[in-house]
Amino acid sequence: FVMDAWAKAAQVGDRILMLADGNADFTRALGLELDASGFGMGTRGKRFAMVVEAGVVTQLHVESAGEFRVSAADHVLGQL
């Protein structure tokens, strides 16, 4: 529901496929899970940005703890 609302608010239409990972299965498969149960949040994903082309991950930008640089939109767009 959150991803759908975000897509509508950003008016992405069918240009971007917005996907959620509610059970963290994809995140776990990437090895990017984070145990936030100490904060009452369960399994979460580390902060990352991914570029996928034709179903293939072509770029994966994973942040260090407490950082917000390599997953920032301006950084990712600059790498395209």
C-alpha positions as a printed NumPy array, in Angstrom:
array([[  0.   ,   0.   ,   0.   ],
       [  2.856,   2.379,   0.785],
       [  4.603,   1.746,  -2.516],
       [  1.341,   2.254,  -4.412],
       [  0.684,   5.537,  -2.603],
       [  4.252,   6.69 ,  -3.267],
       [  3.93 ,   5.837,  -6.973],
       [  0.665,   7.769,  -7.218],
       [  2.089,  10.774,  -5.353],
       [  5.146,  10.788,  -7.627],
       [  2.961,  10.225, -10.706],
       [  5.299,   7.55 , -12.062],
       [  2.553,   5.823, -14.048],
       [  3.988,   2.776, -15.785],
       [  7.49 ,   4.25 , -16.209],
       [  8.731,   2.746, -12.935],
       [  7.731,  -0.553, -11.392],
       [  7.399,   0.039,  -7.65 ],
       [  7.933,  -3.149,  -5.638],
       [  7.869,  -3.911,  -1.918],
       [  9.705,  -6.691,  -0.067],
       [  7.32 ,  -7.199,   2.83 ],
       [  8.862, -10.441,   4.112],
       [ 12.43 ,  -9.312,   3.318],
       [ 12.924, -12.391,   1.126],
       [ 14.662, -10.45 ,  -1.643],
       [ 16.695,  -8.432,   0.855],
       [ 17.784, -11.626,   2.605],
       [ 18.744, -13.226,  -0.736],
       [ 20.995, -10.221,  -1.396],
       [ 22.564, -10.56 ,   2.053],
       [ 21.397,  -7.052,   2.965],
       [ 19.136,  -7.868,   5.903],
       [ 19.447,  -5.951,   9.139],
       [ 18.155,  -7.193,  12.5  ],
       [ 16.277,  -4.244,  13.964],
       [ 14.333,  -6.33 ,  16.499],
       [ 16.093,  -4.462,  19.308],
       [ 14.13 ,  -1.423,  18.131],
       [ 10.873,  -3.371,  17.745],
       [ 11.144,  -3.337,  13.951],
       [ 12.11 ,  -6.948,  13.105],
       [ 14.067,  -7.752,   9.957],
       [ 14.724,  -4.749,   7.769],
       [ 16.972,  -4.011,   4.829],
       [ 20.154,  -2.027,   4.929],
       [ 19.915,   1.233,   3.002],
       [ 20.701,   0.577,  -0.651],
       [ 19.821,   1.646,  -4.172],
       [ 19.666,  -0.682,  -7.121],
       [ 19.506,  -0.183, -10.871],
       [ 17.832,  -3.035, -12.738],
       [ 17.82 ,  -3.303, -16.517],
       [ 15.747,  -5.987, -18.235],
       [ 15.551,  -7.945, -14.97 ],
       [ 19.301,  -7.843, -14.342],
       [ 20.868,  -5.892, -11.482],
       [ 23.431,  -3.638, -13.158],
       [ 24.279,  -1.48 , -10.146],
       [ 23.992,  -2.021,  -6.395],
       [ 24.9  ,   0.824,  -4.05 ],
       [ 24.988,  -0.229,  -0.371],
       [ 25.404,   2.369,   2.359],
       [ 27.682,   2.04 ,   5.345],
       [ 25.842,   2.219,   8.68 ],
       [ 24.579,   5.738,   9.363],
       [ 25.522,   7.014,   5.896],
       [ 23.39 ,   8.432,   3.091],
       [ 25.683,   8.999,   0.117],
       [ 25.87 ,   6.165,  -2.396],
       [ 22.133,   5.406,  -2.333],
       [ 21.184,   9.072,  -2.774],
       [ 19.326,   9.849,  -5.989],
       [ 21.93 ,  12.328,  -7.244],
       [ 24.717,   9.766,  -6.807],
       [ 22.787,   6.936,  -8.475],
       [ 21.665,   9.135, -11.372],
       [ 25.253,  10.288, -11.829],
       [ 26.283,   6.644, -12.27 ],
       [ 23.808,   5.984, -15.111]])
